[in-house]
């Protein structure tokens, strides 16, 4: 999704980074439109650009990049049972960082792009997705007034990849059908009513991450 390309479009020797010069979509928002940007991920060993890869070596990929915080937390604290010091759910820390980023930019009337990726809770056991429900619900409710002019996307990167369910037909289908939900602000739909029309048209159709990248490209180019 961040690149709008397939893996086979890149030489194999470049696939493990470093990624400092890759044309990630949020760079367009930042460089072309002056957006404040954020890349917020938990579980440092399995993050998108660092798992068996070199990550970013020269500078932070976004204006807000709390990876050093997460590395310090995992290296110096008890992070068992999905909690910090057995008290604070790590998903809450992730969402609070995202909320702080949104509110800080909203107060400054600064446009922003945030990519927040929760990894740990469901990585080894997809059934633990239910543990996220209340946290995500409370988070969305808490930022409701701050995102009334924001396109909000809630999505997964893949479905269930483990367990006996994958021996079933529906299990193999669900593996390739992650959640994708999108909210368009009313004022945007008022100016560009075709956005809601095409969103409804594609509601029951298969899409992929290349389609999502095109959507983000349309946004940065002014639709």
C-alpha positions in Angstrom: 0.0 0.0 0.0 2.7 2.6 0.8 4.3 2.2 -2.6 1.5 1.2 -5.0 3.7 -1.5 -6.5 3.9 -5.3 -6.3 6.9 -7.1 -4.8 8.0 -8.4 -8.2 8.3 -4.8 -9.4 11.5 -4.3 -7.3 14.9 -6.0 -7.7 15.4 -8.7 -5.0 18.5 -7.0 -3.7 16.4 -3.9 -2.8 13.6 -5.6 -1.0 15.2 -5.7 2.4 16.1 -2.0 2.4 17.2 0.4 3.5 14.1 2.3 2.5 15.2 5.9 2.9 14.8 6.7 -0.8 11.7 4.7 -1.5 8.7 6.8 -2.8 6.4 6.1 0.1 3.0 7.6 -0.3 3.2 9.7 2.8 6.3 11.4 1.5 4.1 12.9 -1.3 1.7 14.3 1.3 4.6 15.8 3.2 6.7 17.2 0.4 3.9 18.2 -2.1 1.2 19.3 0.3 3.0 20.2 3.5 1.3 17.6 5.6 2.6 16.5 9.0 3.1 12.7 8.8 3.3 9.8 11.3 4.3 6.2 11.2 3.3 4.5 14.5 3.8 0.8 15.0 4.0 -1.5 18.0 6.1 -4.7 18.3 9.4 -3.3 17.0 10.9 -6.6 15.8 8.0 -7.2 13.4 7.3 -3.7 12.1 6.7 -3.1 8.4 10.1 -1.9 7.4 12.3 -3.6 10.0 11.3 -7.3 10.0 14.3 -9.0 8.4 15.0 -5.6 6.8 17.3 -2.6 7.3 14.6 0.0 8.0 15.5 3.7 7.6 19.2 4.5 8.2 19.6 8.2 7.4 16.6 9.8 9.0 13.0 9.3 10.3 10.6 8.3 7.5 7.9 10.7 8.9 7.8 13.8 11.0 6.5 11.8 14.0 8.2 8.3 14.3 8.1 6.9 17.8 10.0 3.7 17.0 12.8 4.7 19.5 10.2 4.8 22.3 8.9 1.3 21.4 12.4 -0.1 21.2 13.3 1.3 24.7 10.0 0.0 26.1 10.6 -3.5 24.8 14.3 -3.5 25.9 13.9 -2.1 29.4 10.4 -2.9 30.7 8.1 -5.9 31.4 6.0 -6.1 28.3 4.4 -9.5 28.9 0.7 -10.3 28.5 0.2 -7.5 25.9 0.7 -4.9 28.6 3.4 -2.6 29.9 4.5 -3.6 33.4 1.4 -5.8 33.5 -0.9 -2.8 33.9 -1.1 -0.7 30.7 -2.4 -2.4 27.5 0.2 -1.6 24.8 -2.6 -1.1 22.3 -3.7 1.9 24.4 -0.2 3.3 24.2 -0.3 3.0 20.4 -3.7 4.6 20.1 -2.8 7.4 22.6 0.2 8.3 20.5 -2.0 8.4 17.4 -4.6 10.5 19.2 -1.9 13.0 20.4 -0.6 13.3 16.9 -4.1 14.0 15.5 -5.1 16.5 18.2 -1.8 18.4 18.0 -2.2 18.9 14.3 -5.9 19.7 14.5 -5.2 22.4 17.1 -2.7 24.0 14.6 -5.1 23.5 11.7 -2.2 21.4 10.1 -3.1 18.8 7.6 -1.8 15.4 8.6 -1.3 11.8 7.4 -1.0 9.0 9.9 -0.3 5.3 9.3 -0.8 3.5 12.6 -0.2 -0.3 12.6 -1.1 -2.6 15.5 0.8 -5.9 15.1 1.3 -7.8 18.3 -2.3 -8.6 19.5 -3.4 -10.6 16.5 -0.1 -11.7 15.0 0.1 -15.2 16.5 -3.6 -15.7 17.3 -6.3 -14.2 15.1 -8.9 -14.9 17.8 -7.4 -12.2 19.9 -8.8 -9.6 17.5 -11.8 -9.4 19.9 -9.4 -7.9 22.5 -9.0 -4.9 20.3 -12.7 -4.1 19.8 -13.3 -1.9 22.9 -10.0 -0.1 22.5 -10.6 0.8 18.8 -14.2 1.8 19.6 -13.1 4.1 22.4 -10.3 5.6 20.3 -12.6 6.4 17.4 -15.2 7.9 19.7 -12.5 10.0 21.4 -11.2 11.5 18.2 -14.7 12.0 16.6 -14.6 15.8 16.9 -11.1 16.0 15.6 -11.6 14.1 12.4 -14.8 15.6 11.0 -12.7 16.8 8.0 -10.5 13.7 7.8 -10.7 10.5 5.7 -10.5 7.7 8.1 -9.6 4.2 7.1 -9.6 1.1 9.4 -8.1 -1.9 7.7 -6.1 -5.1 8.2 -3.2 -6.3 6.1 -4.4 -9.9 5.8 -6.9 -12.3 7.3 -6.3 -15.4 9.5 -3.1 -17.1 8.5 -2.9 -19.8 11.2 -4.8 -22.8 12.5 -7.0 -25.5 11.2 -9.5 -23.0 9.7 -7.1 -22.7 6.8 -7.9 -26.3 5.7 -11.4 -25.1 4.9 -12.5 -23.3 1.7 -13.9 -20.4 3.7 -10.7 -20.2 5.7 -8.6 -19.8 2.5 -10.9 -17.1 1.3 -10.9 -15.2 4.6 -7.1 -15.3 4.6 -7.2 -13.0 1.6 -10.0 -10.8 2.7 -8.9 -8.4 5.5 -11.1 -5.7 6.9 -11.3 -2.5 5.0 -13.6 0.3 6.2 -13.5 3.9 5.1 -15.3 7.0 6.3 -15.6 10.1 4.1 -16.2 13.5 5.8 -19.5 15.1 4.8 -18.0 18.3 3.6 -15.7 16.4 1.2 -18.7 14.4 -0.2 -20.6 17.7 -0.6 -17.8 19.0 -2.8 -17.0 15.8 -4.6 -20.3 13.7 -4.6 -18.8 11.2 -7.0 -16.5 9.9 -4.2 -19.5 8.5 -2.3 -21.0 7.2 -5.5 -18.0 5.2 -6.5 -17.4 4.0 -2.9 -20.9 2.6 -2.8 -20.4 1.1 -6.3 -17.4 -0.8 -5.1 -18.8 -1.8 -1.8 -19.3 -5.5 -2.8 -16.4 -5.8 -5.2 -12.9 -7.1 -4.6 -10.2 -4.5 -4.3 -6.5 -4.8 -3.5 -3.8 -2.6 -2.0 -3.0 -1.1 -5.4 -6.5 0.3 -5.4 -6.0 1.8 -2.0 -2.7 3.4 -3.1 -4.6 4.9 -6.1 -7.2 6.4 -3.7 -4.4 8.0 -1.6 -2.8 9.3 -4.8 -6.1 10.9 -5.8 -6.3 12.6 -2.4 -2.8 14.0 -2.5 -3.4 15.2 -6.1 -6.5 17.0 -5.1 -9.0 14.4 -6.3 
